[in-house]
Amino acid sequence: MDLDSGRLSVKWLAWLPIERSPRTRICVLKQLTQHDHIKWLLRINGSSLADIARELDICASAVTIVSKGQSRSKRVEEAIAQATNMRPEQLWPERYPDPALAV
């Protein structure tokens, strides 16, 4: 993956276990790219998903699942956001609807 551009290479795409549906493929690629972006942010800030798992005393796969958007955990989301010097709303905007739009 080219981390600077946030794009997946064709070589990387060949290994993705995705369905043949174009809609599913787009969703999987968006999640994968977002997850890789989070890992990159952690890396440049001197951390990793495994480090967060150790800090929270949970298994690494639980942190990965939250990072990929397959599950939610406020505690894990906040730990990842703190380690990347961002807010959870910035990392997962689809999870945090804009309160100004609420009726």
C-alpha positions, 0 to 999 in steps of 0.5 A, spaced: 500 500 500 502 506 498 501 510 505 502 517 502 497 517 497 492 512 501 491 508 495 491 500 495 496 497 489 493 492 484 498 487 488 494 488 494 488 488 491 489 481 488 489 478 495 483 481 498 478 476 500 472 480 497 465 478 494 464 479 486 459 485 488 461 492 486 458 495 492 461 490 497 468 491 494 467 498 495 465 498 502 471 493 503 476 497 500 473 503 504 474 500 510 481 497 509 483 503 507 481 507 513 484 501 517 491 502 514 490 509 515 489 508 522 495 504 523 499 509 519 497 514 524 499 510 530 506 508 526 508 515 525 506 517 533 510 511 535 504 506 537 501 500 534 494 497 535 498 491 539 500 497 544 493 499 545 491 492 546 496 492 551 495 498 555 487 496 555 489 489 557 485 486 551 486 482 545 489 485 539 484 482 535 479 486 539 482 493 537 483 491 530 476 489 529 474 496 532 479 499 527 476 496 521 469 498 523 467 491 524 465 493 532 464 499 536 468 500 543 468 507 546 474 505 550 478 502 544 476 508 539 478 513 545 485 510 546 486 509 538 484 517 537 488 519 543 494 515 540 494 518 534 492 525 537 486 526 533 478 525 536 474 519 534 470 523 530 475 525 525 477 517 525 470 515 524 466 520 521 460 515 519 460 513 527 459 520 529 453 523 526 453 531 526 449 533 532 447 540 528 443 535 523 439 532 529 432 534 529 
